[in-house]
Amino acid sequence: MTTPAEAPKSVLVVEDEQSIRDILTELFDVEGNVVTAAELLPDALEQLRTQRFDLIVTDLRLGGKRDGGLQVMALAGMLSPDATVLVLTAYPDDSNRQASFRLGALHFIEKPVDLSTIAQLAVNAGVRSAFTPA
């Protein structure tokens, strides 16, 4: 008896720094995932309006906006309420941490972060990465 193929997992990477965005996109660009990358807040909000995501990895500050990632989380909470949200930041102050958790983030991660940490958190959410054994 065969089992139906599992639906692809959708991943949104929101990061204004191209090198980090590229690395995160590559991390999740594996069989079984559909990865979308957004550089700035308007791009991210448009993606959230048009698609539901299983995993959202967002930077807290986007294009100089202190609350860009918080806006991503707020809209994600309405449009992709089942998504696992990982917040990355180089500015880990307590008010941002508390606001992120109030808006539904499951993890608030200080940069720099080891990719294996992000990969493990994704696997815990049911999303494969390049670190996941085949």
Number of C-alpha atoms within 10 A of each C-alpha: 3 4 5 6 7 7 8 13 18 19 24 26 23 31 27 20 13 11 10 14 20 13 12 22 22 13 19 26 17 17 12 16 17 16 21 18 21 19 18 20 21 12 12 24 19 11 17 21 13 9 12 19 23 21 23 27 26 29 30 31 22 20 14 10 13 13 17 22 25 25 18 24 31 19 16 26 18 12 16 20 16 14 22 24 30 23 24 23 19 13 14 14 10 9 8 18 19 12 14 24 16 13 19 19 24 15 17 20 19 14 13 9 12 8 15 14 11 20 20 16 19 23 14 11 14 13 22 23 25 15 15 15 6 8
